[in-house]
């Protein structure tokens, strides 16, 4: 009985490892890690950023942080409505483009209005990324590997949720809370790079069919 259980475990592990070797698997996971890092770091650190770097009161900083969830909700609704008309690549590109614009608003001095616009844009940009990637998964990896890849995607998002906000806590202790936009920019850049590679793989697979 024990040998049967051990063999079953080894087979399952082999399936999970083999999924990582699929073309497009690593950029998919990197993209989701980057997206989740931006989302979770913003959720946990946006209010502290505005208190320490933006000199905002604690009361208004709490409102500032809630604006991210408004953007996330609106972005999810709009992305869901557009999903029937736009491709997954278009949704990915749109989300990442909005993230870049949000970071520009945070970094470049443009007046106090940016405190209202930036978190909404960050939430809006994050909203379509995960659904688009999950929707692409069966087409990219086939029905046989879809369940395993979605398992990997879920695991990577969980790891990013655990690690990235804590990593910024360590980072900000050295360089200060004002580094949050640059921290988010690093993960956004990683997400853009991964998305470019992923869309190249998707395009090659479409041509091969």
Secondary structure as the mmCIF struct_conf table of DSSP 4:
data_model
#
loop_
_struct_conf.conf_type_id
_struct_conf.id
_struct_conf.beg_label_comp_id
_struct_conf.beg_label_asym_id
_struct_conf.beg_label_seq_id
_struct_conf.end_label_comp_id
_struct_conf.end_label_asym_id
_struct_conf.end_label_seq_id
HELX_RH_AL_P HELX_RH_AL_P1 UNK A 2 UNK A 20
TURN_TY1_P TURN_TY1_P1 UNK A 21 UNK A 21
BEND BEND1 UNK A 22 UNK A 22
TURN_TY1_P TURN_TY1_P2 UNK A 23 UNK A 24
HELX_RH_AL_P HELX_RH_AL_P2 UNK A 25 UNK A 52
TURN_TY1_P TURN_TY1_P3 UNK A 53 UNK A 53
BEND BEND2 UNK A 54 UNK A 54
HELX_RH_AL_P HELX_RH_AL_P3 UNK A 58 UNK A 82
TURN_TY1_P TURN_TY1_P4 UNK A 83 UNK A 85
BEND BEND3 UNK A 86 UNK A 86
HELX_RH_AL_P HELX_RH_AL_P4 UNK A 88 UNK A 107
BEND BEND4 UNK A 108 UNK A 108
TURN_TY1_P TURN_TY1_P5 UNK A 112 UNK A 113
HELX_RH_AL_P HELX_RH_AL_P5 UNK A 114 UNK A 175
HELX_RH_3T_P HELX_RH_3T_P1 UNK A 177 UNK A 179
HELX_RH_AL_P HELX_RH_AL_P6 UNK A 180 UNK A 208
#
